[in-house]
Amino acid sequence: MAGITIDRCLCRGLAFADLLPTARAEGWDLDDMVRETGAGGRCGLCRPYLRRMLITGETVFHTIITGEAG
């Protein structure tokens, strides 16, 4: 998929780059992030990206991640 950029939770309009500093400062895991921000709490399509973001610090993705991959 040439030209794909995934950098936010579309349901909540929250950019991953804006979420990461708070998540790191607060020590959030994915469940904490969903509870505190709502990101990943509606359709859930961004959850694999949020999970990877928390692990690697990446905030922009250019490939489709499905399921529990992270």
C-alpha positions in Angstrom: 0.0 0.0 0.0 2.1 2.9 -1.3 1.5 6.2 0.4 -0.3 5.0 3.5 0.2 7.0 6.7 -1.4 6.0 10.0 -0.7 8.5 12.7 -3.8 8.9 14.8 -7.0 7.4 16.3 -9.6 8.5 13.8 -12.6 8.0 16.1 -11.2 10.4 18.7 -9.0 12.5 16.4 -6.0 12.0 18.6 -2.5 12.0 17.1 -0.2 9.2 18.4 2.6 11.8 18.7 0.4 13.8 21.1 -0.5 10.7 23.1 3.0 9.2 23.5 4.5 11.8 25.9 1.7 11.6 28.3 1.6 7.8 28.1 5.3 7.6 28.9 5.1 10.2 31.7 2.2 8.4 33.3 3.5 4.9 32.7 0.3 3.9 30.9 -0.2 0.6 29.3 -2.8 0.2 26.5 -5.7 -0.3 28.9 -4.8 2.9 30.8 -4.6 4.8 27.5 -8.0 3.7 26.4 -9.5 4.5 29.8 -7.9 7.9 30.1 -8.1 9.2 26.5 -10.7 7.2 24.7 -8.2 6.4 22.0 -8.7 2.8 20.9 -12.0 2.6 22.7 -14.5 2.8 19.9 -13.8 0.9 16.7 -10.5 -0.4 18.0 -8.6 -0.3 14.7 -5.9 1.9 16.2 -5.2 -0.5 19.1 -2.4 -2.4 17.3 -0.7 0.9 16.5 -1.1 2.2 20.0 0.3 -1.0 21.4 3.3 -0.8 19.1 3.7 2.9 19.9 3.9 2.1 23.6 6.6 -0.6 22.9 8.7 1.2 20.3 8.0 4.9 20.5 6.9 5.0 16.8 4.1 7.4 16.1 3.7 7.2 12.4 3.1 3.9 10.6 3.3 3.0 6.9 2.0 -0.6 7.0 -1.3 -2.1 8.1 -1.1 -3.9 11.4 -4.0 -6.2 12.3 -5.1 -8.0 15.4 -2.8 -8.2 18.3 0.4 -7.7 16.4 2.6 -5.2 18.0 
